[in-house]
């Protein structure tokens, strides 16, 4: 009688859990998403482009021109994306931009996390740069790891 009761409990518990194939598919999707995720690095707050020393650009056009002039070591234009505004330390609204890292790691974040030997450090895919839309003029210096190409456009 007790054996039959244990058999019934096992059958009921088996029906409650999802099928093995579904559990494996979900686990695979989670691992795949983790392997493909991008990482973002923030610039040190006191450095140019950091939250305490945002890049000054007086207009949205000035911001776009500045971002288009940003280059890496290979002198290639970098992709950028507007993230949104935040309230900066001095109570000023700052715009956040994620800019392509000029020297990214060849591995994805997931591949690096799964590397048990940590053969080389991971570098972020994108770097977050803060810009002050309400400051006068436009910066002529670049954040660490970047450089500016050409002369700034005439006002």
C-alpha atoms as one frame of an Amber mdcrd trajectory, in Angstrom:
protein
   0.000   0.000   0.000   2.781   2.489   0.872   4.647   1.645  -2.325   1.559
   2.495  -4.341   1.216   5.814  -2.463   4.865   6.729  -3.206   4.313   5.833
  -6.866   1.248   8.120  -6.992   3.188  11.005  -5.377   6.033  10.579  -7.866
   3.558  10.637 -10.777   1.867  13.807  -9.467   5.236  15.566  -8.946   6.374
  14.562 -12.428   3.283  16.155 -13.965   3.962  19.472 -12.156   7.485  19.971
 -13.533   7.943  21.061 -17.159   9.208  18.476 -19.637  12.962  17.980 -19.830
  13.150  19.322 -23.402  11.466  22.582 -22.335  13.832  23.002 -19.372  16.844
  22.456 -21.669  15.500  24.912 -24.259  14.978  27.590 -21.586  18.458  27.018
 -20.158  19.935  27.291 -23.663  18.075  30.565 -24.313  19.327  32.051 -21.046
  22.935  31.061 -21.755  22.679  32.373 -25.331  21.333  35.735 -24.147  24.128
  36.004 -21.583  26.826  35.183 -24.155  25.519  37.847 -26.564  24.971  40.665
 -24.049  26.960  43.878 -24.370  28.839  45.529 -21.560  29.070  49.238 -20.853
  31.956  50.987 -19.140  31.658  54.394 -17.519  34.479  56.925 -17.662  35.971
  57.873 -14.296  33.815  60.731 -12.941  36.591  63.398 -12.877  37.924  62.609
 -16.393  36.618  64.372 -19.540  33.297  62.777 -20.462  32.706  61.548 -16.905
  29.671  62.536 -14.862  31.601  65.184 -12.867  33.280  66.629 -15.987  30.792
  66.228 -18.844  31.662  67.235 -22.390  30.340  70.757 -23.021  28.335  71.210
 -26.235  25.897  74.096 -26.464  23.343  72.576 -28.856  22.064  69.163 -29.968
  23.824  69.801 -33.285  27.033  70.496 -31.354  26.645  67.181 -29.528  26.174
  65.284 -32.785  29.153  67.016 -34.410  31.358  66.245 -31.408  30.309  62.572
 -31.390  30.898  62.294 -35.145  34.450  63.607 -34.635  35.298  60.976 -31.984
  37.798  58.404 -33.263  39.755  55.432 -32.050  43.339  54.457 -32.881  42.324
  53.248 -36.364  40.834  56.697 -37.252  37.409  55.143 -37.889  34.190  56.966
 -36.990  32.532  55.320 -33.988  28.879  54.420 -33.579  26.972  56.103 -30.761
  23.513  55.920 -29.247  21.577  58.395 -27.106  20.640  56.765 -23.778  18.735
  59.583 -22.087  19.071  62.456 -19.637  20.150  62.247 -15.986  20.487  64.809
 -13.229  24.201  65.527 -12.777  26.009  66.201  -9.495  25.632  70.001  -9.765
  21.894  69.746 -10.475  22.420  70.175 -14.219  20.707  67.856 -16.694  23.300
  65.759 -18.550  22.788  63.689 -21.693  24.153  60.140 -21.716  25.569  58.559
 -24.870  26.875  55.020 -25.305  29.786  55.195 -27.730  31.449  52.235 -29.411
  34.644  51.317 -27.571  37.627  52.244 -29.785  39.488  49.152 -28.507  36.858
  46.491 -27.678  37.527  42.952 -26.577  37.102  40.306 -29.267  35.185  38.103
 -26.817  31.640  38.638 -25.676  30.866  39.163 -21.996  29.434  35.654 -21.724
  32.488  34.031 -23.307  34.723  35.911 -20.910  32.578  34.884 -17.927  32.752
  31.255 -18.996  36.556  31.428 -19.365  37.777  29.621 -16.230  41.382  30.739
 -16.640  40.722  34.462 -17.272  43.398  34.392 -19.948  42.917  38.086 -20.720
  40.859  40.874 -19.173  37.498  41.822 -20.615  37.000  45.262 -22.126  33.560
  46.790 -22.523  31.782  46.943 -25.891  30.558  50.498 -25.312  31.639  53.457
 -23.199  29.131  55.818 -21.569  29.942  59.487 -22.136  28.137  62.353 -20.386
  27.497  65.632 -22.219  26.253  69.007 -20.988  23.882  70.520 -23.512  23.534
  73.744 -21.509  27.228  74.703 -21.317  28.749  77.449 -23.452  30.789  76.482
 -26.514  31.996  73.003 -27.412  34.863  70.928 -25.975  38.087  70.474 -27.904
  39.386  67.569 -25.801  38.450  63.910 -26.075  37.640  61.417 -23.316  40.366
  58.899 -22.367  40.970  56.331 -25.125  39.430  58.549 -27.824  40.694  61.352
 -30.037  38.971  64.071 -32.053  39.389  64.296 -35.817  39.438  67.473 -37.885
  38.576  70.990 -36.904  35.258  71.725 -35.235  32.576  73.036 -37.605  32.119
  76.806 -37.717  29.233  78.119 -35.581
